[in-house]
Structures are given as structure tokens and as C-alpha cells.
Amino acid sequence: MRPPALPVQPALRNDEEEESDDIQIAVEQSLREQADREERNRQRQIQEQEQAAAVAEAEEARRRAEETAAAEAEAAEEKRQEDIRDKHRQHQALVTLIRELNDAFGYGEPVSIPYELLSLWTSGFDDSCVIGRGGFGMHIYIYIHIYTYLNICI
């Protein structure tokens, strides 16, 4: 007896199913690869946005630092100008006083020296300016470098 013949059609069906499965696997793999590419693109975009934000933040910090430095430089210049004006006023007061002292020592009127000016000349009546003590108080040495030396009893 002969074995029954196998139908040819079912074997083809198996090949079609395998091919269909292969196509399905290839489609799924292609979809996964596309999803991976999209995820990498999305991650790259996020990274680029973060870098752009960091650059913008650094630029803003640099701009603020420049503004602060400019403001500090302007304030320092204003203080320097004010110091120059103060020294000029002190110099004018000193010149006026020296003229009055020259007049007084040349038999002119007595001169009143403001306490603030004496304090300025003696560095706040520093002990390094004291040259002696007597019945009338401390003797303080003051050097006025423009015209004359003074020895004032305080």
C-alpha cells in the first residue's frame, strides 16, 4: 500500500505564512528603528534647547556683570571727582588761612583756626604730632608745606 500523497497546497501555505511572518518581523523592526530615530532626534532637540538656554543665561550673566562693572566704575569715578573737589576746597581753605596767618605774623589781625582744620592737619590730634606739653597744654607741630612751619599751642 502506498502512503497517501501529501497535498502540495498546504506546504505552499507554510511558505506564505513564513514569508508573512518575516514581513511582519521586518515591519516591526523598521517601526522600532524609526521610533528609536525619533527618540534620538527628540533627545538631540532637548539637548540643543538646553544648550541654547545655557548660552542665553551665560550671555545674560555676562551682560549683568558688565553693567555692574560699569556702574561700579562710574561710582568710583564720581567718588574720585568728589575727593578731588574736597581736596581743592581744603587747599583753598588752607591758602586763605596761610594768607591770614602771614598777615597776622606781619602784625595783622589774630587768626581763628577752625577745630576741624586743626584736626585734619594733626591727623585727629595724633600723639605723633605732639612735640611737648607745657602749662598751656600740648604743643603740636604742624607742617604746612606751601608757605611756612607752624608751632601751635593747643
Backbone hydrogen bonds in HBPLUS format (Angstrom, degrees):
<---DONOR---> <-ACCEPTOR-->    atom                        ^
c    i                          cat <-CA-CA->   ^        H-A-AA   ^      H-
h    n   atom  resd res      DA  || num        DHA   H-A  angle D-A-AA Bond
n    s   type  num  typ     dist DA aas  dist angle  dist       angle   num
A0012-LEU N   A0008-VAL O   3.33 MM   4  6.69 154.8  2.40 152.7 159.5     1
A0012-LEU N   A0009-GLN O   3.08 MM   3  5.27 120.5  2.45 104.5 118.8     2
A0013-ARG N   A0009-GLN O   3.06 MM   4  6.31 151.1  2.14 150.7 159.8     3
A0014-ASN N   A0010-PRO O   3.09 MM   4  6.41 144.9  2.21 145.5 153.3     4
A0015-ASP N   A0011-ALA O   3.24 MM   4  6.61 157.3  2.29 146.9 151.6     5
A0016-GLU N   A0012-LEU O   2.93 MM   4  6.21 157.5  1.98 153.0 159.3     6
A0017-GLU N   A0013-ARG O   2.90 MM   4  6.14 152.9  1.97 145.9 153.7     7
A0018-GLU N   A0014-ASN O   2.86 MM   4  6.12 158.9  1.90 151.7 157.5     8
A0019-GLU N   A0015-ASP O   2.86 MM   4  6.02 160.4  1.89 146.6 152.5     9
A0020-SER N   A0016-GLU O   2.76 MM   4  5.91 153.2  1.83 143.1 151.5    10
A0021-ASP N   A0017-GLU O   2.72 MM   4  5.96 152.3  1.80 145.8 153.9    11
A0022-ASP N   A0018-GLU O   2.79 MM   4  6.04 157.8  1.83 149.8 156.0    12
A0023-ILE N   A0019-GLU O   2.86 MM   4  6.10 155.9  1.92 147.0 153.7    13
A0024-GLN N   A0020-SER O   2.84 MM   4  6.06 156.6  1.90 144.8 151.9    14
A0025-ILE N   A0021-ASP O   2.81 MM   4  6.08 158.9  1.85 151.7 157.3    15
A0026-ALA N   A0022-ASP O   2.82 MM   4  6.03 161.1  1.86 148.0 153.7    16
A0027-VAL N   A0023-ILE O   2.81 MM   4  6.02 156.8  1.86 151.0 157.3    17
A0028-GLU N   A0024-GLN O   2.89 MM   4  6.12 161.9  1.92 149.6 154.7    18
A0029-GLN N   A0025-ILE O   2.82 MM   4  6.02 160.2  1.86 152.3 158.0    19
A0030-SER N   A0026-ALA O   2.85 MM   4  5.99 155.5  1.91 144.1 151.5    20
A0031-LEU N   A0027-VAL O   2.84 MM   4  6.08 154.0  1.91 148.0 155.3    21
A0032-ARG N   A0028-GLU O   2.87 MM   4  6.14 154.4  1.93 147.0 154.1    22
A0033-GLU N   A0029-GLN O   2.88 MM   4  6.11 162.7  1.91 151.4 156.0    23
A0034-GLN N   A0030-SER O   2.90 MM   4  6.09 155.6  1.96 145.2 152.3    24
A0035-ALA N   A0031-LEU O   2.85 MM   4  6.07 154.5  1.92 145.3 152.6    25
A0036-ASP N   A0032-ARG O   2.79 MM   4  6.06 153.8  1.86 149.1 156.9    26
A0037-ARG N   A0033-GLU O   2.86 MM   4  6.13 158.4  1.91 148.9 154.5    27
A0038-GLU N   A0034-GLN O   2.90 MM   4  6.13 161.8  1.94 148.9 154.0    28
A0039-GLU N   A0035-ALA O   2.86 MM   4  6.08 152.2  1.94 144.5 152.5    29
A0040-ARG N   A0036-ASP O   2.85 MM   4  6.13 159.8  1.89 151.5 156.9    30
A0041-ASN N   A0037-ARG O   2.86 MM   4  6.09 159.4  1.90 151.3 157.3    31
A0042-ARG N   A0038-GLU O   2.84 MM   4  6.04 156.5  1.90 145.7 152.5    32
A0043-GLN N   A0039-GLU O   2.83 MM   4  6.07 158.6  1.87 150.7 156.5    33
A0044-ARG N   A0040-ARG O   2.84 MM   4  6.04 155.1  1.90 147.6 154.8    34
A0045-GLN N   A0041-ASN O   2.86 MM   4  6.10 155.6  1.92 148.4 155.1    35
A0046-ILE N   A0042-ARG O   2.96 MM   4  6.21 157.3  2.01 147.0 153.2    36
A0047-GLN N   A0043-GLN O   2.88 MM   4  6.11 157.5  1.93 146.3 152.9    37
A0048-GLU N   A0044-ARG O   2.82 MM   4  6.05 157.2  1.87 149.0 155.4    38
A0049-GLN N   A0045-GLN O   2.88 MM   4  6.09 154.9  1.94 147.4 154.4    39
A0050-GLU N   A0046-ILE O   2.87 MM   4  6.14 156.9  1.93 148.9 155.5    40
A0051-GLN N   A0047-GLN O   2.88 MM   4  6.12 156.8  1.93 148.7 155.2    41
A0052-ALA N   A0048-GLU O   2.84 MM   4  6.05 157.6  1.89 146.3 152.8    42
A0053-ALA N   A0049-GLN O   2.85 MM   4  6.07 155.5  1.91 146.8 153.7    43
A0054-ALA N   A0050-GLU O   2.87 MM   4  6.10 153.1  1.94 145.0 152.8    44
A0055-VAL N   A0051-GLN O   2.86 MM   4  6.10 157.3  1.91 150.7 156.7    45
A0056-ALA N   A0052-ALA O   2.90 MM   4  6.10 160.8  1.93 147.8 153.3    46
A0057-GLU N   A0053-ALA O   2.86 MM   4  6.04 155.0  1.92 145.9 153.1    47
A0058-ALA N   A0054-ALA O   2.87 MM   4  6.07 157.0  1.93 146.5 152.9    48
A0059-GLU N   A0055-VAL O   2.87 MM   4  6.08 156.4  1.93 148.6 155.4    49
A0060-GLU N   A0056-ALA O   2.91 MM   4  6.12 155.5  1.97 145.5 152.2    50
A0061-ALA N   A0057-GLU O   2.89 MM   4  6.12 156.2  1.95 147.1 153.8    51
A0062-ARG N   A0058-ALA O   2.88 MM   4  6.10 155.7  1.94 147.2 153.9    52
A0063-ARG N   A0059-GLU O   2.88 MM   4  6.11 156.1  1.94 146.8 153.6    53
A0064-ARG N   A0060-GLU O   2.88 MM   4  6.12 159.6  1.92 148.9 154.4    54
A0065-ALA N   A0061-ALA O   2.89 MM   4  6.08 154.5  1.95 144.8 152.3    55
A0066-GLU N   A0062-ARG O   2.88 MM   4  6.13 155.1  1.94 147.5 154.2    56
A0067-GLU N   A0063-ARG O   2.90 MM   4  6.17 157.2  1.95 148.4 154.8    57
A0068-THR N   A0064-ARG O   2.84 MM   4  6.05 159.3  1.88 149.1 155.1    58
A0069-ALA N   A0065-ALA O   2.82 MM   4  6.01 161.4  1.85 148.7 154.2    59
A0070-ALA N   A0066-GLU O   2.85 MM   4  6.02 156.0  1.91 146.4 153.2    60
A0071-ALA N   A0067-GLU O   2.86 MM   4  6.08 157.8  1.91 148.1 154.4    61
A0072-GLU N   A0068-THR O   2.82 MM   4  6.06 159.2  1.87 151.5 157.6    62
A0073-ALA N   A0069-ALA O   2.84 MM   4  6.01 156.4  1.90 146.0 152.9    63
A0074-GLU N   A0070-ALA O   2.86 MM   4  6.07 155.4  1.93 146.0 153.1    64
A0075-ALA N   A0071-ALA O   2.87 MM   4  6.11 158.1  1.92 147.8 153.9    65
A0076-ALA N   A0072-GLU O   2.82 MM   4  6.02 157.0  1.87 147.9 154.6    66
A0077-GLU N   A0073-ALA O   2.87 MM   4  6.08 154.6  1.94 145.7 152.8    67
A0078-GLU N   A0074-GLU O   2.89 MM   4  6.14 157.2  1.94 148.0 154.4    68
A0079-LYS N   A0075-ALA O   2.88 MM   4  6.14 157.2  1.93 147.6 153.9    69
A0080-ARG N   A0076-ALA O   2.83 MM   4  6.06 156.8  1.89 146.9 153.8    70
A0081-GLN N   A0077-GLU O   2.86 MM   4  6.09 158.7  1.90 149.8 155.4    71
A0082-GLU N   A0078-GLU O   2.87 MM   4  6.10 155.2  1.93 146.6 153.9    72
A0083-ASP N   A0079-LYS O   2.80 MM   4  6.05 155.0  1.86 149.8 156.9    73
A0084-ILE N   A0080-ARG O   2.90 MM   4  6.18 153.2  1.98 145.8 153.3    74
A0085-ARG N   A0081-GLN O   2.91 MM   4  6.23 156.3  1.96 147.4 153.8    75
A0086-ASP N   A0082-GLU O   2.83 MM   4  6.11 156.1  1.88 149.3 156.1    76
A0087-LYS N   A0083-ASP O   2.87 MM   4  6.12 163.8  1.90 152.0 155.9    77
A0088-HIS N   A0084-ILE O   2.88 MM   4  6.09 151.2  1.97 144.9 153.6    78
A0089-ARG N   A0085-ARG O   2.87 MM   4  6.17 156.8  1.92 149.0 155.0    79
A0090-GLN N   A0086-ASP O   2.85 MM   4  6.14 161.7  1.88 153.4 158.7    80
A0091-HIS N   A0087-LYS O   2.78 MM   4  5.94 156.1  1.83 145.6 152.8    81
A0092-GLN N   A0088-HIS O   2.85 MM   4  6.11 158.1  1.89 149.6 155.5    82
A0093-ALA N   A0089-ARG O   2.88 MM   4  6.15 157.2  1.94 148.7 155.2    83
A0094-LEU N   A0090-GLN O   2.84 MM   4  6.07 153.6  1.91 147.3 155.1    84
A0095-VAL N   A0091-HIS O   2.81 MM   4  6.08 160.8  1.85 152.9 158.0    85
A0096-THR N   A0092-GLN O   2.94 MM   4  6.14 162.4  1.97 148.3 153.2    86
A0097-LEU N   A0093-ALA O   2.90 MM   4  6.10 159.4  1.94 145.7 151.7    87
A0098-ILE N   A0094-LEU O   2.79 MM   4  6.02 161.7  1.82 154.3 159.3    88
A0099-ARG N   A0095-VAL O   2.96 MM   4  6.21 157.4  2.02 148.0 154.1    89
A0100-GLU N   A0096-THR O   2.98 MM   4  6.28 158.0  2.03 147.4 153.7    90
A0101-LEU N   A0097-LEU O   2.70 MM   4  6.00 153.3  1.77 152.1 160.7    91
A0102-ASN N   A0098-ILE O   2.74 MM   4  5.93 160.5  1.78 150.4 155.9    92
A0103-ASP N   A0099-ARG O   2.91 MM   4  6.16 152.9  1.98 144.3 152.1    93
A0104-ALA N   A0100-GLU O   2.79 MM   4  6.03 150.5  1.87 142.6 151.7    94
A0105-PHE N   A0101-LEU O   2.76 MM   4  6.00 165.2  1.78 158.7 161.1    95
A0106-GLY N   A0102-ASN O   3.01 MM   4  6.01 125.9  2.31 130.4 144.3    96
A0108-GLY N   A0103-ASP O   2.47 MM   5  4.66 115.8  1.86 134.6 142.0    97
A0107-TYR N   A0104-ALA O   3.10 MM   3  5.17 127.3  2.39 116.3 113.1    98
A0117-LEU N   A0114-PRO O   3.07 MM   3  5.33 122.7  2.42 102.0 115.8    99
A0118-LEU N   A0114-PRO O   3.09 MM   4  6.50 160.4  2.13 154.8 160.1   100
A0119-SER N   A0115-TYR O   2.82 MM   4  6.05 160.1  1.86 154.7 161.1   101
A0120-LEU N   A0116-GLU O   2.88 MM   4  6.06 150.2  1.97 140.2 148.4   102
A0121-TRP N   A0117-LEU O   2.88 MM   4  6.12 162.0  1.91 152.7 157.0   103
A0122-THR N   A0118-LEU O   2.97 MM   4  6.09 146.8  2.08 147.3 155.6   104
A0124-GLY N   A0119-SER O   2.65 MM   5  4.46 173.9  1.66 151.2 148.9   105
A0123-SER N   A0120-LEU O   3.38 MM   3  5.26 166.9  2.40 104.8 106.3   106
A0126-ASP N   A0122-THR O   2.94 MM   4  6.06 159.9  1.98 156.5 158.0   107
A0129-CYS N   A0126-ASP O   2.99 MM   3  5.74 164.4  2.01 120.9 126.0   108
A0130-VAL N   A0127-ASP O   3.15 MM   3  5.27 155.5  2.21 104.8 112.2   109
A0141-TYR N   A0129-CYS O   2.91 MM  12  5.53 166.7  1.93 162.9 161.3   110
A0131-ILE N   A0139-HIS O   2.78 MM   8  5.63 173.2  1.78 163.6 166.1   111
A0139-HIS N   A0132-GLY O   2.70 MM   7  5.09 164.1  1.72 152.4 148.1   112
A0134-GLY N   A0137-GLY O   2.92 MM   3  5.33 158.3  1.96 138.7 145.9   113
A0137-GLY N   A0134-GLY O   3.18 MM   3  5.33 169.1  2.19 111.2 112.5   114
A0154-ILE N   A0138-MET O   2.98 MM  16  5.57 165.9  2.00 173.1 175.1   115
A0140-ILE N   A0152-ILE O   3.16 MM  12  5.79 162.5  2.20 171.7 166.4   116
A0152-ILE N   A0140-ILE O   3.31 MM  12  5.79 148.7  2.42 174.1 165.8   117
A0142-ILE N   A0150-LEU O   3.28 MM   8  5.47 167.7  2.30 156.9 156.5   118
A0150-LEU N   A0142-ILE O   3.16 MM   8  5.47 163.9  2.18 171.3 168.3   119
